Amino acid sequence: MLFRITPFVLTTLAASLCVHAETIQLPAVVTTAARLPQTTKEVIGDVTVIDQKAIQTAGTISLPELLARQPGVQISSNGGAGKATSIYLRGNSAQHTLVLIDGVRIGSATLGTAALQHIPLSQIDRIEVLRGPAASLYGSDAIGGVIQIFTKEGKKGFHPQVELGYGSNNTISASAGISGGNDDTRYALNLAHFKTDGISSISNPKNPGYFDDKDGYENNSVSLSLKHRINEDHELGANLLQAWGKNQLDGYVSDSNYVARAQSYNYRDETQNGSASIWSKNKLTAHWNSLLNLAYSIDDNKNFTPRAFNDYHDKVSQIKTAQTQLSWMNDFETQAGTWQLGAETLEQKVSGDQQYDKDHRRINSLQAGYLGHLDILSVQLNVRSDDNSLLGRKNTGSAAFALELTDAWQVGTTFGTAFKAPTFNDLYWPNLGNPNLLPEESINKEIFVRFNGKEISSSLTVYKNRVSNLIQWAPAPTAADPYRWLPSNVAQAELQGVTLAADWQANGMLAGFSYDYLNASDESNGANRGNELARRAKYSGTAYAGLTLNAWTLRAEIQAQSKRFDDPANKKQLAGYALTNLSANWQVNKEWSLQARVNNVFDTEYEQVKDYGTQGINAMLNLRGQY
């Protein structure tokens, strides 16, 4: 069988098909699923959109926390605000999710991940989460999907805004911005500050890095958006988002007897993350739309450790990724549908203390697509070719079909291939890199059923994703070094799952849930064959209910995950948990609102990473003014 689903899952799905997750309600226009604007009804891909209202209602203090409440998303965090966080989209590796800001690729070319923990929610207008392979649209990394962040834009008129918040662990947040413009020119400028005393990163006293203190975090950020319409056919614009972080950590240094020392040293890092772009949208003919985009992104990390176990002077190490991207996308509208042709060139450069054999690479890409709506049948086809200066050419493709049974019911299927290029660390880390590595590859198949009614809507997706050539450490002995290990293409994984999302809304009341069943297994030929992939729960979900009473909005939600394992050998188990969160919003008047949120109401103890801390009961109070 293409999909193997337990009887428990089938029973759950049969009982729940006529409901749908809150965040599956899409806005009027979605861009990530096809790399061109679509109405909500045209979208074939499995997309969740988190709009500005949902961001404000959530009341969370970090982007990873908000994403963790979405269908198909699990996270793990190393000990509180600002700490290293991994996103598992449909159970895929954290390196298999592509992150974009306003269409610009961000992240580290050495680690292979994007530091989402440093992107402040206060700078975000909306988020689109595309689940499933998208390499035929975006190239490398999009094996599990794409998370695209859109920064705030200007509106006609003049609109100042301010927000102040205070919460547990002496957490302070403040943001202010202005936006405005006229029919032709729009602008938005936003500044934000966040600071918290935090919690101890490592919570287990038996861990050698444990130190009984709080590891704080501070983030300062700015975003800017400019647009100018020359005429009805031509528009120019620019976007900027930059965030600077200061982060305290736990750690240790071993002495000559391999005993852990120096835990009291102020382990810390300083970061800069963000993107900038300038673009031109042009309607070149009545049926030809063009988008030219020049962009730059940065991922810069400076880490501070002691020089030795008995020398607390700072030893500073730095690693930086800079990416420069030029893309030209063209859409051609015909009676048969929209055809798409695009070309991109991306240069990735790494620098810092490590001297790599090769420190830059260029990827030249061509892509083509078709999006058609033929009576009751919708079709999306995409192909892409990426030529990497260090690894050679890689071709990918995808096909998606949706059948509109009625105005409310839709069924469909998608198929896609994807890949992940090895990181610079994998390829060229001094004395430990393997320049012969191949890209990781995947083949994904899925089917879906969707219902969109007046008050009730639902979505059910069943998928199977097989990933091969996965890179992990493996023996690579030589005559000179019989015990040598190197990164190698030796692993395989199979990810099968079901995502069910639910939402009901009527008469000032709302309720819903999302449920995920995930069977993420190691299919490599080794001791771990058949084991669950580390830090992926087989069962996870959220449920919520809310009520609006005049100027008050009240909401309760539960987040839950089943047990997971912290290691590939499945020896270190992380217990399952459920968290209850409550929030209340009071609309004082048209411009001002007051929001209170209490997370983990029952002070549940849980772990996302073995020995690392998580927050107990915590609260946040926010005052927001918008004109």
Beta strands, then each sheet from edge to edge (+ up, - down):
strand 1: 46-50
strand 2: 73-77
strand 3: 85-89
strand 4: 97-101
strand 5: 104-105
strand 6: 124-131
strand 7: 145-151
strand 8: 157-167
strand 9: 171-181
strand 10: 185-199
strand 11: 215-231
strand 12: 234-248
strand 13: 253-254
strand 14: 260-261
strand 15: 268-285
strand 16: 288-308
strand 17: 311-334
strand 18: 337-352
strand 19: 360-374
strand 20: 377-388
strand 21: 392-404
strand 22: 409-420
strand 23: 440-452
strand 24: 456-475
strand 25: 485-506
strand 26: 509-522
strand 27: 539-549
strand 28: 552-561
strand 29: 564-565
strand 30: 573-574
strand 31: 577-587
strand 32: 592-599
strand 33: 618-626
sheet 1: 1+ 6- 7+ 4+ 5-
sheet 2: 2+ 3-
sheet 3: 8+ 9- 10+ 11- 12+ 15- 16+ 17- 18+ 19- 20+ 21- 22+ 23- 24+ 25- 26+ 27- 28+ 31- 32+ 33- 8+
sheet 4: 13+ 14-
sheet 5: 29+ 30-
end
